[in-house]
Amino acid sequence: MDNAIKTVYETVIARDPNQPEFHQAVEEVLESLGPVISENPEYMEVVQSMVEAERVIQFRVPWYDDEGSLQVNRGYRVQFNSAIGPYKGGLRFHPSVNLSILKFLGFEQVFKNSLTGLPMGGGKGGSDFNPKGRSDSEVKRFCQSYMSELWRHIGADLDVPAGDIGVGGREIGYMFGMFRKLANEFTAGVLTGKGLSYGGSLIRPEATGYGLVYFAREMLSTKGKSFEGARVAISGSGNVAQFACEKVLDLGGKPVTMSDSGGYIYDESGIDREKLAWIMDLKNNKRGRIKEYADHFDGVDYTQSKPEPNHNELWATEVDVALPCATQNEVNEAEARMLVEGGVIAVAEGANMPCTPEAIEVFHENGILFGPGKASNAGGVATSGLEMSQNSLRMSWTREEVDQKLESIMINIHKNAFDTAEKYGMPGNYVAGANIAGFLKVAEATMAQGVL
């Protein structure tokens, strides 16, 4: 970091000293911007402005559980940057949610949305509510209470939330219903991830996982490689992991792992379509644990999660491609070295910031292709943007049309990140390429509007 950029970073830490995830996200971006600021010193004002969220909204969410007892959670919406379009980003319902995590996610979303080429700013929101173990009635009451405050801060041309961890089609439906009641109008474009019967888009559930694999395919192609016959490690077993697994199978790859918070499974023979369908039913309908996969299928190893964060043996599996799709900072330096020793040639982030800075450094030092989440997992928000377009047009595109548009966007994101890294003297560094490419579009718009 040069001195001016370092001063900005130090100011971020001084203002919010207890927000480590946000600090990590800001540092990763600022470290990439030195060459850009040297070439365009006027953009320093943009850097100073964009590390501060335009608006942070925090509110209480009171609701009654099935026993009639009052519960009170915290709700948030971080509206980070609207220079190129309305705020766009998911809602996360999880006990770990706090301002640091939401600001990190919102900051990342600014660059991710810029990379898609669609007119979307960056935002993020959610609550420390945990939907796991709650009845449908409890989830509905919570969602309605959450939306009873959030509705006044969102709109199709202001802020368009979507789903994230803990927020799927069920939760989006409950929140959309409450918004429609409070606003007294049917505005389909105010939320994305909706059901098909009321303005949702085909391919939206699949988009992040599909887009991740499209991006990884493009990375592999730069080395003359492909997914055909490749062994693939996938962490997580939720939406992103499931559809990443599906697309890997489409491209001829062999997924061998999946996980949840309890542990991971290793299937030497590969997770085929029949097994993937079983996992989808287990996770999406039965709300079960991945351990049950090992109990159901022969020849599958299950390893329980250990309290020590340095010993996730999933990443010791010998694979060609790794797709971390669980949560932030799930791959540390030691685990990155496990992957390198296991022969990995490409790592692409399906989750948001699942690899620590130390892990990323290991990948770069060893010549491993590495796709940062703001580029590689942008397929979800890209298809959310396509859902917004369909809502504005009051029409629906076919599954094939949406998938083709998604694939085209991911190819363009890869090309933009790859070419930008080359231009600024960092060939093959997708982190720098994505950060700079995402920043330049926002910076140009911000300067044109008077750096407000």
N, C-alpha and C positions, 0 to 999 in steps of 0.2 A: 504494500500500500504506500502511495506517496503521502506526503505530510498533510495535504489538504483533505484527502479522503480519510486518512487516519483520524483527523480531528472530528470529522462527521461521525465516525464510528464511536469514538470516545464520548461524544455528546449523547449518542443513543444509549450507551451503557450508563452514563451518569443520570439520564432522565428516568430510565426504567431498569434499575440495577438488578431486579429480581425476575428478569425475563430471559432465561438462558436460551430457549428455543428461538426466540425472536433475534437475539444477538447472533446466534449461529447462522440464521438465514441471511441477515444483513451483511455479516462479515463475508460470507461466501460470494455474494453479489459484488460487494465493493472491491474485493480483491481482484475481480476481473476487469474493473473499469478504468484502470490506470491508462492504458493505451488510448482509450476513447477520450478521456479528459485531456490528455496531452494534445490530441488532435483537435478537440473542440472544448477549450477551456471555459466557454460560456455555459456548458452543460453542468458545471459545478453547482450552479444554483438549483438545477433540477435534482441533483443528488441530495442536496440539503433539504429540499422540499419533500421528496418522495419517501424518505425513511420515516416520516411522520404520517400516521393515518389521518385522512381528512376528517373522519368522525368515528368515535367509539361510543357505542350505546350499550349500557348495562342496565338490567332490570330484574325484578323478582318475578318468579313464576310460581304462584300458589295453586295447588290442586289437591283433590281428595283421593286417597287410595280406596281400595275396595272395602276396607274396614271402617271407612268414614273418618280416618285421621287426616289432618291437614299436613301436607308436605310442602316445603318451600325450596325451590331450586333457583339458581342464578341463570339468567338468559343474557346472551350477548349478540351483538352484530358489529363487526368491524368493517367500516366502509373505507377502504384504504386509498384507492386512486380511481378517479373517473375521467382522466384526461382523454381517453380514446373511446369511451362508451360508458353505459350504466354499470354500476358495481355488479360483479358476477362471481359467485363462489358458493360453496356448499354450506350446509348446516350440519354440525356434528353433535350428537347426543352421546356423551361418554363421561364417566366420573373424572377423567383426567383433564377435562376441558377447563382452561383458564385463559387469561388474556395473553399470556406469553405464547401459548400454542396457537391461539386464533390470530394473533398478529403475525406470527411466522407464516401461517397458512395464507393469510390475506396478502402479505408482502410477496410471497411466492406466486400467488395467483395473478398479480399484476403482470409479471413477466410471462407466465404461462399463457394468459389470455392474449397478450400482445403477440406471442409467437404463432397463435392459431391464424392470424390474419383477419379475424373477425372483430367487429367494433364492440369490445367488452372491456370494462375496467376490472379492478380486482377488489374482492371483499371476501369475508368469511364470517361465520357465526355459529351459534349453537348453545349448548347448556351442559351443566354437569349432571344432568338427569341420566340415569342408566335404564334403558328400556329392557335389558335382560332380566328375565324373571318376572316381568310385569304383565298383567293381563291386557288384552286388547282394550278393555274399557279404561284401564288406568292410562295406557299410552294415549288413547283418544282424549281423555280429560287433560292430560299434560299438554298435548299438541295444541288443543284449543286454547288453553290458558297462555301458552307461549305466543301463539299468533295474535291473541287479543292485545298484546303490546306491540309485537313486531309489525303488524299490518300498517301502522301509521308511518313506518320508515322505509317501506318498499314499494315498488311499482314497476311496470313494464319498461319505463324509460328512466327509472331511478336506480333500482337495486333489485336484481333477480336471483334469489337464493335457489339452491338445488339440494340434493341429498349428499350425504357423506357417511362416515362411520355412525351407525346407530339410526340413520335416517334413510329409509328405503321408500318404496312405493306406498306402503301403508301410512307412514308418517306424513309424506307429502300430501296424500289424499285428505287426511284429517285436517292438515293446516290449510290446504286450498279451500276446503269446505268452509272453514271458519273465516278465511279472508273474504270469500264471496259473500258470506252473510254480513260481515261488518262493513264491507265497502259498498254493498248493495249493487254489485255489478259483476258480470262474468268477464274477467280479464285473464285470459288463458296464459298470457305472457308474463305473469307476475311470479311464477314458479316454474322450474323445469324438473324433469323426472316424473312427470305426471303419468297417470294411466292413459292408455290409448283411447278410452271412451270419452275423455274430457280434455283432449289437447296434447297428449303425450306424443313422443316420437318413437318410431321403430328404431331398433339398434341402440337406444339410449342405455338400457341395462348392460349391454355387451361392450359399450364404446370404450371405456377405459382399458379393459383387458385386451380388446382387439387392437386398439391404437398402440398400446405398449408393444405388442408383438410386431405390428407393422413397422414401428420405429426400430426395434431390435433387428428385424430383417434387413432394413436399410443399412444399419451399422455393419452387420455381418457382410453385406455385399461389398463394402469398401475394401474388405480383405479377401474377396473371392469366396466367401463362405455362405452357407445357408442353414435353414433349420432342418433340412432333409437329413434324417438319421441322427440329429443332435440330441444329446441327453440334456434335460432341462430341470433345474431346481427351482421350484416355486414355493415361496413362503406365503402364509395366509391360506384361507379357504373360503373367503367371502366373495363378494361380487367380482372384484378385480381378478383375484386368483382363479376363480372358476372360468371366466371367459378368456383369460390369458391361456389357460390350459386348453380350452377348446380351440383357440386359433393356432396354438402350437401344433395340435393334432392335425388341423387343416393343412398346415405347411409341412407335415411329414416329420415333426419332432417327436420326442419321447419324454413326456413329463414323468419325473420319478418321485417328487416330494410334494407335500402340502402340510400345512400346520394350522394350529390355533393356539390360544394362550396356554393350553394344557400340555402341548408337546407337538411332535411332528411324526409323520409316517414316511417311510421309505419303501417304495415298491419297485424292486429291481426289474420286474417284467414290464413296468410302465403303467401309467394311469390311462387306460383306453377310454373310449366313449361310453361304454357301459358302466365302467367304474366312476367316471366323471358324473354321469347321470345319477348314480347312487349317492355321490357326495353332495350334489345339488339338492337332492331330496332330503338328505340328512341335515344339511345346513339351513336350507331355505324354508322347509316345511316342518321338520321334526325338531329343529333348533338343537341338534345333538352335537356331540364332541367328535373330533377327528379320530380319537382313539377307537371309536366303534368301527372305523374302516378296517383297522388291523384285526379286529375281532371277527369281521365278516368275511374278509378275503384271505386266502391262504398265501403264505410266503411273504407277508408284509411285516416289516419291523416298525415298532412304535417306540419312541423315546420321549419320556416325560420331560417337561421343561425343568431346568435347574435354576436355583436362586442366583447362581453366579452368572452375570451377564456375559462373561468372556468365553462361555463354553456351550454355545448353541451348535451342536454337532450336525445340524442340518447342512450348514455351510461347509462341512468337511466332506460332503458327498462329491465324488468325482463326476463332474458335469462339464459340458461345453458352454452352457448359457445359464446365468442366474437371474431370476426375476423376483426381487424382494417386493412382496405385495401386502405386507402386514401393517406396519406402523412406523413412525419416525424412529431413527437411530437404532434400528434392529440389527444392523451390520456394523460392527466396530473393527478396529485395526486387526485384532487377532483373528476375527472371522474372515476378514478380507484375505488375510494370508492363507487361511485354510482353503479358500476358493482358488487362489493362485496355485497353491501346491496341488490342488485337485485337477488342474488343467483347464480352468475356465478361460474362455477367450472373450466373452462379452457379458457385461452386467448392465441391466436396464431397470430403472426404478419404477415400480408400479404404484407403490405407496408414495406419500409425500415425505421427502428427506429421510428415507430409511437407512441411508449410509452416512456414517459420521465423516467429518472432514479427514480424519486420520485414515479411514478406510478408503476414501476416494484417492488420497495420496498414494496409498499402496497400489491401487489399480493403475494409476498414471505411471508410477515408477516402473511397473512391470509390463507396460505396453498393453494393458487390458482395455478393450473398448468399453467405455462407461457412458451410459445415457442418464443424465440427471432428470429427476421427476418433472421439473417444469417443462421439459421437452417431451420425454418419453411417455408420461402419463397424461398428456394434454388432450387425449382423445375424448375423455369424459366431458370436459367443459366445451370442447369443440362441438360435440353432438348436442350439448345443451344449447349452444349458440344456434345450431341448425334447428332445434326445437323452437327457439324464439323466432327464427325466420318463418317457419311454418305457421306459427301462431299469428304472426303479423300478416301473412298472406291468406290466412284462414283456409289452409289446405294441408294435405298430408302427402308426403313422398313415400314411395315404396321402400321396402327393406333394402332392395338392391341399390336404389338411388342414394339412400342415406349412407350405406356402407361404402359406396364408391366415393362419395364426398369426404367421408371420414378418412379413407385410405389416402386420398389425394392431399388432404390437409396434413396428415402425418408425414407423407413423403416430402412435402414442402417445408415442414418444420425441420426435418432432418437436413435437408439441403441448405436451409437458411443457417442453421447452427454450424454445419460442417464448413460451408463457404466463409462464414464470418470468422470462425477460428483460423482458417487459412489466411484470410485477409489481414488479420491482426497478429500474424506470426506465431500462432499456437496450433499448428495442424493436428487434427485428431482430438483436440480438447473440447468436447461437447459442453462441458460446464461453462467455460469461458465463452464459447460461441453462442450458447443459448442465452446467457446473461447479457452479453453485449447486444445481440440481435433484438432481444426483448426490450432492453433499455432504450435503444436508439429510436424505436417507434414512439415510445412514451415520451422520450425527451423532446423529439421534434414537435409533437402535439403540445406538450407543456410549454415550450418556448413560444410557439405560435399563439398560445392563449395568454401569454403574459406571466408565466410562472406563478399561477395562483394556487 
